[in-house]
Each structure stands twice: as structure tokens, then as C-alpha cells.
Amino acid sequence: MDADVDWWTHPMDARTLWIRQLHQRGDAGTLAGVGEHVVVHERRTRLVCLDRHEGAVRWDTGIRTRPYDVVTAPAPGPGAGSVLVQENDRLSCLRLTDGDGVWSVGLPRYCRSPVIAGDTVVTGGWRGYTPLTAFRLVDGRPLWRTPEPARTAKPLVWGGGVLVGSGTDVRLIDPGSGQELSRWRLPEALTETDHRPAFTAIGQDRCLARCGRRSLVTLRLCSGHVEPFLSHDADLAASAAEFAGGVVWVREARVASDGACGRLAVAPENGRVVGRVDVREPLVGDVVPVPGLVPGAGFAVVGDSGVLCLLEREGRIVHRIRSRPPGRALALRGLGGDLLAVVGRGTLRAVALTS
């Protein structure tokens, strides 16, 4: 750890709180945080929980192989909270406070994308390799399983159920029973996002689905209707929109001559494009809300060279903060408050933004 690394320069102070050497390529899919805990996969077969502010190790436990997914959830009441580790053919639940194993179940190979819906875990359906399967979060007891392998985009917990879909068919299922609660028929097929999300919740009654080459549509829960949201004049990336800080952020697929891919800032109420982000290099990771730190700036993004940019709501760059020395970035994640996690080629950095 190094609490005194001067990683960012002016015009705004962004202080590196700690750096963790991962001894492998970083992966945002195996980084998860909840409350004061940051859980990260490192050293091939280790899962480590770090203190959010200090980077101190809370626990360090072994796993069998490189996990596909790491998911955390706070306890619904007084309790320890949970960490789910999805390996190739096994799903394990650890206690968040100390990393002790709670339960572990075997699964068919190539199972991934677990989601926690209340007291239930639903996993499976990636590329149509495995059935959808549900377990009780508290003890891993099986609840239900589809009779055949199912194909679905990465499921999303929304509307009192779990949203799954493939092609033009989208369903909301009850996590406890697997029964269908609602169904929508899309005008175009869901985009093939592989292990990335295709759905974005933007309200209790509204969820966006990324479909076709250039479109997003709105799923209405109460009415069961599908409504147009955005039809762009160029191809969009094969990934879901983000909903952060009251703005919908949509990735474009086109690559400029300098290698940059832009993101659109879109008004959630009407799908109108209000701006476009272009930092002259590919953006990596999330758009992270950082309200109140700098006048006019409400969001942070990072380019793959490690340049951190602060944006206004319309996507205009307010500040650029360059790393010194330059460090490649693979992803940006929010850790809550003014803290950011930057995943690098072999490191995890926690950065605090201060005005």
C-alpha cells in the first residue's frame, strides 16, 4: 500500500488513498463493493476483502479457479451480508465480514451471471449453455430449475422479479418460483451483449432494453407496453445503457480516427440526446456520479490511458486530471461518496476526489 502517491495533478485534487497489487490483469467483473467492503479477485486463486478507505485487508481466502463473477449484497436485516463467487461449474456464498464459506453448490459448466433478488439467487442462461437455476441465499437450498438450458441476456433484478430475455422475447419471472410475471415482445432482437447487461432500470415502472443496432426501447411494467426510447443515427455498442445521476449514458460503437468512442448523454424522460462525451480516447468502465465536488461537474469517467475527466450533465468536459506517471486503466467504478476505484493492468487504486 502507498497512501502518499501523488497520482493525479491539478486543476483538481484527486488523491490516491491506496494501491493494491493484483499480480494479474485487473477485471471489473470480479470487483464488487458494498458498504465499507471492497472485494476483489487477485493472484489467480485468492479473493480478498479490503477496507474501502484504507485498503487494509479484512480477509483473504482461497478459491479454486478464476471466477466469472463476484457479487456482493448487504444483509436485509441485522447480519453479515453475502459474497457470491461464480466459478465455471460452482457457485459459492461467503460471509461478507470474514470470508468464511456459508454454502457451495455444483452447477453445469459455463454457468455465470448470478443475481441476488431479496433472499433468492438466480444464475445460468449464459449463451444458452445452462438452465436457469435458483437457490435460497441463506443456505443454498435449490428452489427451481428450468427443464432445459435457457438463453438469456444478463438478468436484471427489477419490478419485483428477475428480468430475462433473448431475441425479441423478454420475461419477468418470480425469483422464488420461476413463474412468469410479465412478458414483452420487442420490435427488434436484444443485442448480443455476451456477459454484459442488456437491460437498464430507470424507474419502478420503466426499464430500457438495448435492441437492434441503433435502438433502445422502454419496457413498461404496469401496462406491459413496449415504447420507443432512442433511435440513433449511428450504430450503438453492444451493451446496455447506464443510468447514473439522473442521466442515461449510451455508448456509441463507431471509432473515430483517433480511436475514441463517444457516449451519448440522454434525457430519461423523453430519450432526447442532450450531449455527447468524447475524451479523444476510448472510455473504460462506468460513468460515476460525483455531485457537489466541482461547480458544474457531476460525473467522472476515465480513458484507457488513465486520464480522469469530470463532466457536466450534458457530457461536456469540465476538468481533465492526468495521471503521473501515465497508467493504463481498464475500468472505473464508484465506491460510494467521493471515492473511485480505478482498475489497471495489474492494480486496483482507490482515489478520493476533493475540491
C-alpha positions as CSV (number, residue, x, y, z in Angstrom):
1,M,0.0,0.0,0.0
2,D,1.1,3.6,-0.6
3,A,-1.1,6.3,0.9
4,D,1.2,9.1,-0.4
5,V,1.3,8.5,-4.1
6,D,0.7,11.8,-6.0
7,W,-1.2,10.1,-8.8
8,W,-3.3,13.0,-10.0
9,T,-2.4,16.5,-10.7
10,H,-4.3,19.8,-10.7
11,P,-6.6,21.6,-11.6
12,M,-8.5,19.4,-9.1
13,D,-7.1,17.4,-6.3
14,A,-7.8,13.6,-6.7
15,R,-5.7,11.9,-4.0
16,T,-4.7,8.2,-4.3
17,L,-5.7,6.7,-0.9
18,W,-4.2,3.2,-1.6
19,I,-3.0,0.9,-4.3
20,R,-3.4,-2.9,-4.3
21,Q,-1.1,-5.0,-6.5
22,L,-3.3,-7.8,-8.0
23,H,-0.5,-9.8,-9.6
24,Q,-2.7,-10.4,-12.6
25,R,-4.7,-8.4,-15.1
26,G,-7.5,-6.5,-13.5
27,D,-11.1,-7.4,-14.2
28,A,-14.0,-5.2,-13.2
29,G,-16.3,-8.2,-13.3
30,T,-14.5,-9.7,-10.3
31,L,-14.6,-6.5,-8.3
32,A,-17.5,-5.8,-6.0
33,G,-18.2,-3.4,-3.1
34,V,-20.9,-2.8,-0.5
35,G,-20.7,-0.5,2.5
36,E,-17.2,-0.3,3.8
37,H,-16.1,-3.5,2.0
38,V,-14.3,-3.9,-1.4
39,V,-14.0,-7.5,-2.6
40,V,-11.5,-8.2,-5.4
41,H,-10.1,-11.3,-7.1
42,E,-6.3,-11.5,-7.3
43,R,-3.3,-13.9,-7.6
44,R,-5.4,-16.3,-9.7
45,T,-6.9,-18.2,-6.7
46,R,-7.4,-15.6,-4.0
47,L,-10.4,-13.5,-3.1
48,V,-9.6,-10.5,-0.8
49,C,-11.8,-8.1,1.1
50,L,-10.3,-4.6,1.6
51,D,-11.3,-1.7,3.7
52,R,-12.8,1.0,1.4
53,H,-10.9,3.9,2.9
54,E,-7.6,2.4,3.9
55,G,-7.1,-0.6,1.6
56,A,-6.3,-2.8,4.7
57,V,-7.0,-6.5,4.2
58,R,-10.1,-7.6,6.2
59,W,-9.8,-11.2,5.0
60,D,-8.1,-13.3,2.3
61,T,-9.4,-16.6,1.2
62,G,-8.7,-19.2,-1.4
63,I,-10.9,-20.2,-4.3
64,R,-10.5,-23.0,-6.9
65,T,-10.2,-21.1,-10.1
66,R,-10.5,-17.6,-11.7
67,P,-14.2,-16.6,-11.1
68,Y,-16.6,-15.5,-13.8
69,D,-18.4,-13.1,-11.4
70,V,-18.2,-11.7,-7.9
71,V,-21.4,-10.2,-6.4
72,T,-21.9,-8.7,-3.0
73,A,-25.1,-7.9,-1.1
74,P,-25.7,-6.4,2.3
75,A,-27.8,-8.4,4.8
76,P,-31.5,-7.5,4.5
77,G,-31.6,-7.1,8.3
78,P,-29.1,-7.4,11.1
79,G,-26.5,-9.8,9.7
80,A,-23.2,-10.2,7.9
81,G,-24.1,-9.7,4.2
82,S,-23.0,-12.1,1.4
83,V,-20.4,-12.5,-1.3
84,L,-21.3,-14.8,-4.2
85,V,-18.5,-16.3,-6.3
86,Q,-19.4,-17.8,-9.6
87,E,-16.8,-20.2,-10.9
88,N,-17.1,-22.2,-14.0
89,D,-19.1,-25.0,-12.5
90,R,-19.6,-23.9,-8.9
91,L,-21.5,-21.2,-7.1
92,S,-20.3,-20.3,-3.5
93,C,-21.6,-18.0,-0.9
94,L,-19.2,-16.4,1.6
95,R,-19.9,-14.3,4.7
96,L,-19.0,-10.7,3.9
97,T,-17.5,-9.8,7.2
98,D,-14.9,-12.6,7.4
99,G,-14.9,-14.5,4.1
100,D,-16.0,-17.8,5.7
101,G,-17.9,-20.2,3.5
102,V,-21.6,-20.4,4.0
103,W,-22.5,-22.8,1.2
104,S,-21.3,-24.1,-2.1
105,V,-23.2,-25.9,-4.9
106,G,-22.1,-27.6,-8.1
107,L,-23.5,-26.4,-11.4
108,P,-23.3,-27.3,-15.1
109,R,-20.2,-26.0,-16.8
110,Y,-20.3,-22.4,-18.2
111,C,-22.8,-21.1,-15.7
112,R,-22.5,-17.4,-14.9
113,S,-24.2,-14.1,-14.2
114,P,-25.7,-14.7,-10.7
115,V,-28.1,-12.1,-9.4
116,I,-29.5,-11.6,-5.9
117,A,-33.2,-10.9,-5.7
118,G,-34.1,-10.5,-2.0
119,D,-33.5,-13.8,-0.3
120,T,-33.0,-15.7,-3.6
121,V,-30.1,-16.2,-6.0
122,V,-30.8,-16.8,-9.8
123,T,-28.0,-17.9,-12.1
124,G,-27.5,-19.5,-15.5
125,G,-28.6,-19.0,-19.1
126,W,-25.3,-17.5,-20.5
127,R,-25.1,-18.3,-24.2
128,G,-27.8,-20.9,-23.7
129,Y,-25.3,-23.4,-22.1
130,T,-27.1,-24.0,-18.8
131,P,-30.6,-23.9,-17.3
132,L,-31.8,-21.0,-15.2
133,T,-31.4,-22.2,-11.5
134,A,-32.5,-20.6,-8.2
135,F,-31.2,-21.1,-4.7
136,R,-32.0,-19.7,-1.3
137,L,-29.4,-17.1,-0.3
138,V,-29.3,-18.1,3.3
139,D,-28.3,-21.8,2.8
140,G,-28.1,-22.6,-0.9
141,R,-31.1,-24.9,-0.9
142,P,-32.3,-25.4,-4.6
143,L,-35.7,-23.7,-5.3
144,W,-36.3,-24.4,-9.0
145,R,-34.6,-25.1,-12.3
146,T,-35.7,-24.8,-15.9
147,P,-36.0,-28.3,-17.5
148,E,-33.8,-27.3,-20.5
149,P,-30.9,-24.9,-21.0
150,A,-32.1,-21.4,-21.3
151,R,-30.6,-18.5,-23.3
152,T,-30.8,-15.0,-21.7
153,A,-29.0,-11.7,-21.6
154,K,-27.6,-10.9,-18.2
155,P,-30.6,-11.0,-15.8
156,L,-31.6,-7.8,-14.0
157,V,-33.5,-7.6,-10.7
158,W,-36.4,-5.2,-11.4
159,G,-40.1,-4.8,-10.8
160,G,-40.4,-7.3,-8.1
161,G,-38.8,-10.1,-10.2
162,V,-35.9,-11.0,-12.4
163,L,-35.8,-9.8,-16.0
164,V,-34.5,-12.3,-18.6
165,G,-34.7,-12.3,-22.3
166,S,-33.3,-13.4,-25.7
167,G,-34.2,-12.5,-29.2
168,T,-37.4,-10.5,-29.2
169,D,-38.8,-12.2,-26.1
170,V,-38.4,-10.6,-22.6
171,R,-39.9,-12.0,-19.5
172,L,-40.1,-11.0,-15.8
173,I,-40.0,-14.1,-13.6
174,D,-40.7,-14.7,-9.9
175,P,-37.3,-15.4,-8.3
176,G,-38.8,-17.7,-5.8
177,S,-40.7,-20.0,-8.2
178,G,-39.5,-19.2,-11.7
179,Q,-43.1,-18.5,-12.8
180,E,-43.7,-15.8,-15.4
181,L,-45.0,-12.5,-14.1
182,S,-44.9,-10.4,-17.3
183,R,-43.8,-10.7,-20.9
184,W,-42.9,-8.2,-23.6
185,R,-42.3,-8.6,-27.4
186,L,-39.6,-6.3,-28.7
187,P,-39.6,-4.8,-32.2
188,E,-36.0,-5.9,-32.8
189,A,-33.9,-8.6,-31.1
190,L,-32.0,-7.8,-28.0
191,T,-28.4,-7.0,-28.9
192,E,-25.9,-9.8,-28.2
193,T,-24.0,-8.4,-25.2
194,D,-22.4,-11.7,-24.2
195,H,-21.8,-11.4,-20.4
196,R,-22.6,-7.7,-20.2
197,P,-26.0,-6.2,-19.3
198,A,-28.7,-5.5,-21.9
199,F,-31.3,-4.1,-19.5
200,T,-31.2,-0.8,-17.6
201,A,-33.8,0.1,-14.9
202,I,-34.6,3.8,-14.9
203,G,-37.6,3.7,-12.5
204,Q,-40.0,1.3,-10.8
205,D,-42.2,1.2,-13.9
206,R,-39.6,1.7,-16.7
207,C,-36.7,-0.4,-17.9
208,L,-34.6,0.2,-21.0
209,A,-33.7,-2.7,-23.3
210,R,-30.9,-2.4,-25.9
211,C,-32.1,-4.0,-29.1
212,G,-31.1,-3.9,-32.8
213,R,-28.1,-2.0,-34.0
214,R,-29.2,1.5,-33.0
215,S,-32.1,1.4,-30.6
216,L,-33.3,1.4,-27.1
217,V,-36.9,0.7,-26.1
218,T,-38.8,1.2,-22.8
219,L,-40.5,-1.7,-21.1
220,R,-43.5,-0.6,-19.1
221,L,-44.2,-2.7,-16.1
222,C,-47.8,-1.6,-15.3
223,S,-49.1,-1.5,-18.8
224,G,-46.9,-4.3,-20.4
225,H,-46.2,-2.0,-23.3
226,V,-43.0,-1.5,-25.3
227,E,-42.3,2.1,-26.3
228,P,-39.6,3.6,-28.4
229,F,-36.9,5.4,-26.4
230,L,-33.9,6.2,-28.6
231,S,-33.2,5.6,-32.3
232,H,-29.7,6.8,-33.1
233,D,-28.2,7.8,-36.5
234,A,-25.2,5.5,-36.0
235,D,-24.5,2.1,-34.5
236,L,-24.5,1.7,-30.7
237,A,-22.2,-0.5,-28.8
238,A,-23.4,-4.0,-27.8
239,S,-24.0,-3.1,-24.2
240,A,-26.8,-1.7,-22.0
241,A,-27.2,2.0,-21.3
242,E,-26.1,3.3,-17.9
243,F,-28.4,5.3,-15.7
244,A,-26.3,7.4,-13.4
245,G,-27.1,10.7,-11.7
246,G,-30.4,11.1,-13.4
247,V,-28.9,10.8,-16.9
248,V,-29.0,7.9,-19.4
249,W,-25.5,7.3,-20.8
250,V,-25.3,5.3,-24.1
251,R,-22.1,4.0,-25.7
252,E,-21.6,4.5,-29.4
253,A,-19.9,1.8,-31.5
254,R,-18.2,4.0,-34.0
255,V,-14.5,4.5,-33.6
256,A,-13.0,7.9,-34.7
257,S,-9.7,8.3,-36.4
258,D,-8.0,8.8,-33.0
259,G,-9.5,5.6,-31.6
260,A,-12.1,7.3,-29.5
261,C,-15.6,6.0,-28.9
262,G,-18.2,8.5,-27.7
263,R,-21.0,8.3,-25.2
264,L,-24.4,10.0,-25.5
265,A,-26.0,11.8,-22.6
266,V,-29.7,11.2,-22.9
267,A,-32.7,12.6,-21.0
268,P,-34.5,9.7,-19.3
269,E,-38.0,11.4,-19.6
270,N,-38.1,11.6,-23.4
271,G,-35.0,9.9,-24.9
272,R,-33.6,13.2,-26.3
273,V,-29.9,13.3,-26.8
274,V,-28.6,16.3,-24.8
275,G,-24.9,15.9,-25.4
276,R,-22.0,13.7,-26.3
277,V,-18.9,12.7,-24.4
278,D,-15.6,12.5,-26.3
279,V,-12.3,12.5,-24.4
280,R,-10.2,11.7,-27.6
281,E,-9.6,8.1,-26.4
282,P,-11.7,5.1,-25.5
283,L,-13.6,5.4,-22.3
284,V,-13.5,2.4,-19.9
285,G,-15.8,1.4,-17.0
286,D,-18.7,3.3,-15.6
287,V,-19.9,6.8,-15.6
288,V,-19.8,7.6,-11.9
289,P,-21.8,10.4,-10.2
290,V,-19.7,12.7,-8.1
291,P,-22.1,15.6,-7.3
292,G,-21.1,18.7,-5.5
293,L,-17.3,18.5,-5.8
294,V,-16.7,21.0,-8.5
295,P,-19.2,23.6,-9.8
296,G,-20.9,22.3,-12.9
297,A,-19.3,18.8,-12.7
298,G,-21.4,15.9,-11.7
299,F,-19.8,12.8,-13.2
300,A,-16.4,11.1,-13.6
301,V,-15.2,9.0,-16.4
302,V,-11.7,7.6,-17.3
303,G,-10.0,7.0,-20.6
304,D,-7.9,3.9,-21.2
305,S,-4.7,6.0,-20.8
306,G,-5.7,6.8,-17.2
307,V,-6.9,10.3,-17.9
308,L,-9.8,11.1,-15.4
309,C,-12.4,13.5,-16.8
310,L,-15.1,15.3,-14.9
311,L,-18.3,16.0,-16.8
312,E,-21.4,18.1,-16.6
313,R,-24.9,16.6,-17.2
314,E,-24.7,17.3,-21.0
315,G,-21.4,15.4,-21.2
316,R,-19.2,18.5,-21.6
317,I,-15.7,18.0,-20.0
318,V,-15.2,20.4,-17.1
319,H,-11.8,19.1,-15.9
320,R,-9.2,16.7,-17.1
321,I,-6.9,15.2,-14.5
322,R,-3.9,13.3,-15.8
323,S,-2.1,10.6,-14.0
324,R,1.6,10.9,-13.2
325,P,3.3,8.7,-14.3
326,P,0.8,7.6,-17.0
327,G,-1.0,4.4,-16.1
328,R,-3.4,2.4,-18.3
329,A,-6.9,2.0,-17.0
330,L,-9.3,-0.9,-17.7
331,A,-12.3,0.3,-15.7
332,L,-13.7,2.9,-13.4
333,R,-16.1,2.1,-10.5
334,G,-17.7,4.1,-7.8
335,L,-17.0,3.1,-4.2
336,G,-19.6,5.5,-2.7
337,G,-19.3,9.2,-1.8
338,D,-16.3,10.8,-3.4
339,L,-14.3,7.6,-3.7
340,L,-13.5,5.9,-7.1
341,A,-11.9,2.6,-7.9
342,V,-9.6,2.5,-10.9
343,V,-8.8,-1.0,-12.2
344,G,-5.5,-1.1,-14.0
345,R,-3.5,-3.7,-15.8
346,G,-2.3,-5.2,-12.6
347,T,-3.5,-2.8,-9.9
348,L,-6.6,-1.6,-8.1
349,R,-6.4,2.1,-7.0
350,A,-8.8,3.9,-4.6
351,V,-9.0,7.6,-5.4
352,A,-10.6,10.4,-3.4
353,L,-11.9,13.4,-5.2
354,T,-11.7,16.7,-3.3
355,S,-12.4,20.3,-4.5
